Amino acid sequence: MNKLNDENKKAIHIDNLTVHYNKIPALVDICIDVEDKEYLGVIGPNGGGKSTLLKAILGLVPVTSGTINVYGKRPGRLGTLVGYVPQFVGLDKRFPITVLEVVLTGRLNRKLSLFHKFTREDKNAAEELLGKVGICNLADRQINALSGGEFQKMLIARALAVNPRLLLLDEPTASVDAKSRDQIFKLLEELNKNMTIILVTHDLLAVSSQVRKLACLNERLVYHGETELNQNIVNSLYGCPVDLIAHGVPHRVLKTHKEDKVI
């Protein structure tokens, strides 16, 4: 009983999670605890299981073994607990829909009817969220006319439409300009005051100066802890000797080396 109460107090409790795709392991024996209002960065090589971890939390992929609890609930029963920002590359910008309409879809519930109509409250909430992410002037614009940064801000607004306690983001700063990246990071920093955030990223700035803790994934959990890594951890993560550095920011991913290579 005490163990269950402890799990319910955490944003996420993952115990010995293993996920396979067609008998090929994507995640193996992952154990992670994420505290309420924590800001966790997840890094690792392509194919290392980062996106799979988010999808497992959401209940979007079958779990081979192990357990996941999100605020004491199992995946598939999370309701509005979680907001999700998927990868930019997996979305079709050609679909004829406006920015406001996309955000409104975040207000849909599972019991919607064939002729569902959004209320004025829904529209006010969506407009407020567009203002929060800084694109309220784009409400009536078609999504195929958005820049990369504008598109990502729209997706964040949609994820926030459920008023979640946990926000999951999969590469939210990929394919965006530097100004939009900084704006997104500033927004996430503000959101973290009221919600838990898990950020999958390849962005060194996010890793070194934004998140409070790191999880390093390469099929297995190589590291979970503070944001400064040592050389052995990074070499284990990428499978070869690598210098991973973020200079000019408050925290370094690695200590200074004689010859610096940024990846």
HUGI-V248300 format. One line per field, one symbol per residue. ss: DSSP state (2 for helix, 1 for strand, 0 for the rest). psi: psi as a letter, one per 30 degrees, with the letter a starting at -180 (. if undefined). burial: I if it has 9 or more other ideal C-beta (glycine too) atoms within 8 Angstrom, else O. A space follows every 10 residues. Layout:
ss=???
psi=???
burial=???
This chain:
ss=0222222220 0111111111 1001111111 1111000011 1110000002 2222222200 0000111111 0010000000 0111100222 0000000122 2222200000 0000000002 2222222222 2200022200 0122200222 2222222222 0000011111 0000000222 2222222222 2000011111 0002222222 0011111000 1111100000 2222222200 0000000000 0000000000 000
psi=eeeeeeeffl ekjkjhkkkk jhgkkekjhk jkkklkgljk kjlllkgfge eeeeeeefgf kkkelllkkj hfllkfgfbg ekkkjlkefg kjffkjklee eeeefffklf gklehkkkle eeeeeeeeee eefghffgeg kkffgkleee eeeeeeeeef ffhlfkkkkj hfgkglleee eeeeeeeeee effflkkkjk lgjeeeeffe lflkkjkiel jekjblfkll eeeeeeefgl kkjjkjlgle kkellklejk kk.
burial=OOOOOOIIOI IIIIOIIIII OOOOOIIOII IIOIOOIIII IIIIOOOIII IIIIIIIIIO IOIOOIIIII IOOIIOOIOO IIIIIOIIOO IOOOOOOIII OIIIIIIOOO OOOOOOOOOO OIIOIIIOII OIIOIOOIIO IOIOOIOIII IIIIIIIIII IIOIIIIIII IIIIOIOOOI IOIIIOIIIO IIOOIIIIII IOIIIIIIII IOIIIIIIII IIIOOOIIIO OOIIIIIIOO OIIIIIOOIO IIIIOOOOOO OOO
